[in-house]
Amino acid sequence: MSDEPEEHALDRSLRTEWIVLWLLAAVPVAAIVVAVGTQVGAAGLVASLVLAAAIIAAVPLGTGAVWRRWRYVLWDDAIEVRHGVVRHGTTFVPFHRIQQVDVERGPLDRAFGIATLVLRTAAATTDAKIPGLDPTLVDGMRQRLLERAGVDDAV
């Protein structure tokens, strides 16, 4: 039996949200590539279609890789957030440093049924965000973190 706590992944809905957001940017770029390619001739059109298809195909692959790399771990005295594909980042926030815990749900988050937990400390370098959490669980998680931090939930 291991003493190490469980590593938690993000909700799959976040990956879908990211795919939608990136496609909103990628589709117009791909359309411009094809439009430019049609001006060059048949070879340009074929090349631009291949490039446009690669741009569109890269979206789910890239967002999937980013989504798979997001993890968080609740230790006895801190929360650790890990992410990044090319540039790996780890934020380790000791509970005693937490001053505020917020839950954010933008319009797309609400549409996809997810929430973001935001941990704030006195030093901005140790603030952390955990996106893609189940909104039915995030309020309880927020409350547990506030209790562990010894922070009053007064608004």
Buried (B, 14 or more C-beta within 10 A) or exposed (E): EEEEEEEBEBBEBBBBBBBBEBBEEBBEEBEEBBEEBEEEEEEBBEBBBEBBEEBBEEBBEBBEEBBEBBBBBBEEEBBBBBBEEEEEEEBBBBBEBBEEBEBEBEEBBEEBBBBBBBBBBEEEEBBBBBBBBEBEEBEEBBEEBBEBBEBEEEE
